[in-house]
Amino acid sequence: MMLAARLQRGLDGAATGLDLLPGDSRELLTLAAPPTPAAVLIPVTDRAEPGVILTRRTDTLRRHAGQVAFPGGRIDPEDADAAAAALREAAEEIALPPAAVRVIGAGDRYRTGTGYDITPIIGIVPPDLALIPSEAEVAAVFEVPLAFLIDPANHQRATAQWQGKARQFYEIHWNGHRIWGATAGMIVNLARRLA
């Protein structure tokens, strides 16, 4: 119960703005096409030392192949809201039963340079669930200690050229996994909320 209370306190007032990472251009807010609404689930395991469940996408995907991500995707017209979309996507991608997730709330929305407006949904899940990755989308499922992810000492800033401009982003390295881009940005936002 303490985990849920801590997460809830951190989320109070969240989801009211669009966070951009340092160095990102404000032009991302004025993309030619309207952003695509999307949602991800940030599944936090309910254990003495909580963890966060992440996936590594397959190398065969058209977009974001091989990247570390939260389970999630576009919000479909049939989805009641962002939480419903995040739970549906988690069930499809890693066989996480929606009934096993206690939704705590939404984090800060995150807009990507590729045109997605992502709502992160934070949920508490029982530890050691038998998660099964969807072969078409997910190469691996793994858990990272929450304390490691939210420690600012592990948030490294990096720069890369994208569409002819230097873009800054965060990276978090854990056990051979490179967590970066939108996933790392949402983790950094959550860490700031929980600080």
N, C-alpha and C positions, 0 to 999 in steps of 0.2 A: 504493500500500500504506500510505503514511503516513496518508491520509485514513481508511481503514478502522481502523487502529490507534487514531487519535485518537477516532473515534466509539465504538469498542469500549470504550476506557478511560472515556469519559464515561457510557456506559450501565451500567457495572458497578454492580450494586446497584439498578438502576432497576426499575420495574414492581412495586414492593412496596407502594405506597400510593396514595391518591387525593388529588391535589393540588387544592386550592381556591384561587381567587384571593383577594387581600386584599378584605375586605368581604363576601365571599360568606357566606351563612348556612349553618351546619352542618346546617340542616334539609334541605338537598339530599341529605344522606346517609340520610335517613329518608323517602324518597318513598313515597307510598301504594302504588304498584305497584313490583315489582322492576325495577331498571334493565335496559334492553335492551343486551346485549353487542354491541359494534361494534368495528371496527378501521379504521385509516387507514394508508396508506403514506406515509412521508416519503421521497420519492425524492431522493437527493443525487447530483448529477452528478459523475463522476470526471474532474475537470479541474484544471489548476493553481490556478484560483480556483473552487472548487466552488460550485454553485448548488443551489437546492431547487426542484423542480417543483411548481407549484400550479395549481389550476383556478379558474375563475369559473363558478359554476353558472348555468344558464339562468334567465331571469326568469319562466318558466312553471311552475317546480316548485312543488309545494304547500308544501314546507318549505324554509326557508333559500334562497329564490329570490335570485339575483344575488350571493350571498355568495362570498367567496374561501374555498377549502377544499382539503384534501388529498384525493386519490382515496380513497374508502372508503365504508363503510356497515355495515349489520348483519352479524353473524356468522350465517350460515345453518347449519342442522343438518348439511348435507353438507360443510361446511368442517372440515378436520382441526383447525385452531386459528386463532388471530388472524392469524398470518402468511399462512396460506392464504386467509383472507377478504380481507385487504388486497391480496394479489396478484390475486385474482379480480376484485375491484372495480376495481383499476387497469387491468386488461385490458379490462373492460367499459366503463369511463368514458373512457379515453384511449388504448386499444389498446397499452398497455405490456406487452410479452411477459414473462410471469413468469420465463422462462429468462434474461432480460437483467438481472434484479435479483439482486444479492448481498445477502441479508438479513444485517444486522449484529446486530440484536437488537431488543428492545422498550424503549420509553421508559416514563415514568411514566404509569399509567392516568389518565384524565381523565373525571370524571363531570360531565355537563351538567345544567342546570336543567330541560331538556326530557326527561330520563329516559334518557340514553344513558351507558353505561360504556365509554369508548373506549380501546382499546389502540393506541398509535401504534407502527408497525413501521418501523424505519429500514433503508433499503436503499440500496446504491450502484448507480447505473445509468451506462451509457456516455453520454458527452455527445452531443448533437445527434441523438438518436433521432427518427425520423419519427413523432410522436405524433398521433393522430387523435381529436379529441373526439367523444364520442357526442352526436349532435344533440339527443337527448331530455333529456340531463342537463347537458352541459357547453357553455358558450358560448365559453370560451377556455382555452388552456393557456399558461402562461408560466413563466419561470424567474427567481428572485430570488437574488442572491448570498448564499451562506450567511453570509459575514462581516457583511453588512448585517443579516440577520435575527437573528443572535445577539448583536449589539451592544446592550447595555442602553440606550444613548443613544437607540435607535430604538423602545423599548418605552414607549408612552405609556399612562398610566392614564386611563380614562374612566368616567363614571357614567351610568346610564340607569334609568328606571323600568320595572320588569317585574313584572307581577302585583301591583301596588300597593306594591312595595318598591324602594328604591334598590339597584341592583346595580353592582358595580365590575367592570371587565374591562379587558383590554389591547387596544390598537390599534397597528398598525404600518402606516405609509403608505409605499408604494413605487411610483413611476412611475404615479400616478393610481389605484392599487389600494389599497383599504382592507382590510387583513387584521385581523380582530377576532374576539372571542368565543373559542370553543373552539380554533379554528385558531391564533390568536395566543397563547392560553394554553399550548398544547402547544409552540409555538416558544419561549416564555419558559422553560418547564420544561427543554427541551433545552438552551437557552443556559446555564442554571444548571448543568446537568450537565457541559457542555463547558468551563465557566470554570475 
